[in-house]
Amino acid sequence: MIKTTRSLAVLALAGLVLGACGGDDDTSDAPAATTTTSSAPAATETVTTDAPATGDPASDPTTAEPAAPAAAVDAPDTIRIGYQLIPNGDLIVKHYGWLEEAFGPDVTIEWRLFDSGGAVNEAFIAGALDIGLAGSSPVSRGLSNGIEYQVPWIFDVIGEAEALVVSADSGVTDIAGLAGRTVATPFASTAHYSLLAALEKAGLSPGDVTIIDAQPADIAAAWSNGDIDAAYVWNPVLAELIAAGGTVLTDSAELAAEGKTTYDLAVVSNDFAAAYPDALAVWVAAQDRAVALLNGDPDTAADVLATELEITPEEAADQAADLIFVSAADQIGPDYLGGGLSANLYAAAQFNQSLGEIESVKDERAYTEAILLAAVEAVAGQ
């Protein structure tokens, strides 16, 4: 990438924040991804295109007027972002074009759609992404396998948004009843991690169950065809399976209460983080702005998520409610980026190794050093 100096409204975007209150194979080439390329639209277009009104322009993060450019910030000509169809702030940032607005017309934002964190890991290995979204289990695997990225942001803490659901036709009523049955989940994902934890809790080994690797869309198709008995997957496919008569046996909120917490995390390549720290801070500021909308105006957030996920606002609201969204100010605390997350990633790596999912675990310090606090501290004013 060609390094160029851009005049960006870094402080302006931070002001908007203050004013607004998902195969273990990490060696393949980057998988195909749906790519949306965009440069900065006009400010009025960013505000009005598909953006539902919230009533009070003074407190509406979608209509706040950006201030004049306040700093010169290094940014590449193109920023390649890997996202997933998960009802969190990343979709809100994408929908409103906040990055395009902040970086201006000289920086192209490429949004590349992926099905799971395992696929995002593969893309980073291939050098095809600058920033991406992956669950904490695939991130722990990626760090264990030497992927050169860091964690600058927590999109959400996963709760009931991921669950183990069984079909009505299976006759299974508890997790132990899955012995000898077929269960689908995306390998190397947080759902896969949680499935293994649920099986262990029920006294089953992975070999007691036929576990097949399938992406969410494929899980939905296999469910409809009666090819699987159960699945551990996330929304919006999880909601589809439940609507089709599926019964939840356990979810990631229950497993979190027992020490197996999972997250949706941002990862940034070491090269990008080193070359463009201020640009990363702009990205974090946009994400913090989205968290303010999710927590402060959930109805508007649900409307946006519904558009991106092609579901109803009511469905989007229900799915977003199953996730916990944490502000930049809170993420720097000891429970999150400030301490708890690195311990969680190390524990997840150890658990995955104990089940033969990865070959080795790095020293605990490697997981601590993978947490990048600078950008979120800058946004939080620390």
N, C-alpha and C positions, 0 to 999 in steps of 0.2 A: 504494500500500500504506500502511496505517496503522502508524505507528511506535509501538511500545509497549515498555515495559521489562519484561523477564522475569527471574525469578530462576532462573539456570541453574547446573548443576554443571560449570562450565568446567574448574576444576582437577580435579574428579572424573574427567571424561572423559580428561584428560591423564594422570591416574594410572592409568586402565585401560590406556592405551597402554603406559606404562612397565611395568605389571605383566604385560602380555601379550606382551610382545615381539612406428574409421571414415569435381546441376546446378550449375554455376557460378553460377546465377541467384540472387543474393543480394538480390533486390528484391521477391520475392513475399510474400504473407501467410504467416503461420505455418502449416505443414502440420498435418494432423490427426495426433494422437498419442494412444496409449493412455495413460490417466491412472489412477493408483492414488492415492487420497487416504487419508491415515492420520494420526491423531494418536497421542499416546503410549499404548502398551499398558501394562498392568501389568508391572512388572519381571520377574516370574516368567514371564509370557507371552513376553517378549522372549527370555528365556533358553531356554525349553523348546520353543517352537513350531518344529518342523522342524529344531531344532538338534541335530546329532549330538554325542554325548558324546566327550570327549577324554581322560578318565581322571583327570586331576589338577585338581580344581577350583581349587586355588591358583594354577595357571599357565594356566588356561583363560580366554581373553578373552571367552568367551560367558557365563561364569557369575560373573565378578568382581562383587562388590557395589559399586555406586556410592556415593561419599561424599556427605555432605550438601551442599546447594547452597553454593557458595563465592563467588559473585560475581553482581552484577546486570549483565545483558547486554542490550543492545538487540537485538530481533529482530522481524521483521514477523509479522503474524498468519498468513501463509501463505508457505512457501518452495517455489518451483516448480523442480523438478530434472529436467533432461532426461538420460535414461540410454539406453544401448544394450546389446544382448545380447552383451557381450564378457566373456570369463572373467577379470575383474579384480576389484579390491577394491570397486568401486562396487556390484556385485551382492551382495557380502557385507554391506556397510553396509545396503543395502536389505532383505536377507533377515532380518537379526537385529533390524531396527528400532532401530539405535543412535541415529539422529538423533531419532526419535520419543521415545526414552527420555531423551536429553540435553536436548531442548527442552521436554519436558513437554506436558501436555494443551492448553495455550493456544495452541500453535503447530501449524498443520496442515502436514504435509509432503506435497506432491503430486509423485509420481513419474510422469513422462511419457516414454513409450517412443518412441524415434526409430530410423529405419533407418540413418542416416548422418550424418556431420558437416555435409554440405551442408544437410540438413534442420534441423539444430540451428542453423546460421547464420541460416537464414530465420526461425526462431522468435525468435532474439535481435533481429533487425531489427524484428520485429513487437511486441517488448516482452513476449513470452509466457514468458520464462524468466528465472530469477535465476542459476542455476548449471547447467552442462551439460557433456557429454562430446563432444569432437570430436577428430579426428586432427590432427596437426601441419600437414598440408598445407591442410585447410580452415581451420584457425586462421590460417595465414599469409595465405591469401586474404581471410579476414574482416578481419584487421588492415589489409591493403592496401586493402580497400574501405571502410574507415572504421567497421566495426562497433565499437561502444563496449563492449568487454569486455577483461578482463585474464586472465592465466594464473596461478593460485595453486597449482597442483598438477600433477604428472605421474602419471597412473594407471599407465602402463607404458611401457617401451621395446619397440617392436614388433620381433619377430624372425621366426621361421618361422611365426608365427601368421597372416601374410598372404603369399600366394604366387600366382604365375602358373601355372595348371594347365591342361593341354590334354586334350581327350577322346581316348580310344583310337581312335575312329572317324575322327578327323581325319587321322591319318597324320603329323602334325607331330612332329618330334623335337628341334627347337631353336627359339629365338626368331626367328631369321631366316626360318624356315619359316612364320611367321604372316602373311607378306606376302599380301595378298588375302583373308585370313580374317576371321572375325567374332569379336571379343573383347568380352566384357561386363565392366563394372566400375561401381561407383557414382561418378558424376562428383563432382568437388570433394572426394574422399576421399583418405586416405593411399594406398589401393590404386590409385586413378587416378594419383596422383603417381608411385608406384613403377612402374606399368605404363609410363608415359611414359619414365621413367628406363631401364627395361629395354629398351624399343624403341630408344632412343637408343644405348645400349651396343651393341646388335646391328646398328647401322647403318640402322635403319628410322626413318622419320618417322611421325607420327600418321596422315598421309594414306595411308600404305602399307597400313594396316590399317583395317578397319571397326570402329570402337569405338562401342559402344552403351551408353547410360546405363541401368543397371538396379540396383535395390536387391537386397540379398542373397537374399531369399526369391524374387524374380523370376528371379534368376540360376539358382537351383536348379531352378525350373520350366523355364526355357529350356534348361538342360542336359539335363534328362530328355526334353524334346521333340526334342532334336537341332537346336535353332535356333541354337546358338552352337558355335564350335570351341574356345574357350578362355575363361577368366575370371581376373581378378585380384581376389581377394576374401579375406575373413578368416573365422576360425572363429566359429561352428560350421559355417557353410555350406561353407567350404573342406574341412573333414573329410568332409562328405557327398560332395563331388565326387571326392575321392580315393578314398573307399570305393566309389564307383560306377565306378572304373576310370580316374580321371584321373591324369595324370602331371605332377609339378611340374617346370617348366622353370627357374624361379628363385624366390627368396623374398626377403622384406625384410631378412633377416639378411645375405644375400649383398650386397645393395645397400647396406646400412649399412656394411659393410666397405669400400665404395668411396666413402663420404662422403654417402650418401643415407639417413641414419638417419630413421626415422619414430617418432612417439610417439602415444599416446592421452593427450590433455590435458584438464584441467578448465578451463573458462572461466567467469568470473563477471562479471555486468554491472557497469559502472563505478558505477552508482547504488547497487547492493547493496553493493559493496565499500566505498564511501565511507560509507554510512549504517550498516552493520552489521559493522564489522571484527571484533568479538569473536565474533559469530555465525559468521562465516566461519572463524575459528580453531576453533570447535567442530566445524564440518564437516570441516576438515583433520585434526583430532585423530581423528575417526571413520575417515577414510581411512587414516591412519597405523596405526591399530589393525588395520585389514583387511590392510595390508601385512605387519604382524607375524604375522598368522595365516597368510597365504599363504606366507611364508618360513619360519616357525617350525613350522607344523603343516599341511603341504600336503595330508595325507589328509583332515582335517576341512574345509579350504577346498574341496577337490574335491567333497566331499559336498554342501556348500552350493551351489557352482556348478552341480553336476549338477541339483539341484532347480530352480534358477532357469532353466537352459537346457533342461531336460527331456531330458537325456542321461544316460548312465551315469557313475558316479564315475570310472571308468577313462578314459573319453573326456574328461571334464572335466580330469582330472589331466594328460593328454597335451597338451591345448590350453593350459592355464595354463603348462605348462612351456616353451611357445614364446614366452612373454613374460617381461620382466625387471621386477621390482617393486622400487622404490627407496624407502627410508624417508625420513621428513622430515629426519632428521639428515644424510643423504647428499644429499638434493635441494638443500639450500642450498649445496652445494659447486660448484666451477667447472665441472664437467662437465654440470650440469643447470640448475636455476633460477638458480644463481649465475653463469652466464655462457654455457655451451655451448648452451642451448636458444634464447636470443635470436639467436645467430649462425646456428643451424639454421633458424629461422623466416625470417630475412632471406634466407638462401641458397635456401630453398624458394620464397619469393616471386620471387626473381630467375629461378629455373628455370622457374616457371610462366609468368612474363612472356615468357621467351625462346621458349616454345612457343605463345604466344598465348592462354594460359588466363586471364590477367588483363591488364588494360590498363596498369596502372602499379604501381610499387613505391614505397613511402614511404622516407624517409630511414632509415638503419639505426637511428638513435636511437629511432624509433617502436617498433621491435620490442623493443629493450632496455627501454623504458619500459613495455611491455605486460606485463612479468614482475612479478608481485606477490609479494614475498618476506615481507611482514610476518607473514602468518598461519602460514606454515610455520616461520618463525624462532621464533614464539611457542611452537609445539608442540615444536620441537626444543630449546627452552630457551636460545636464543641472545639 
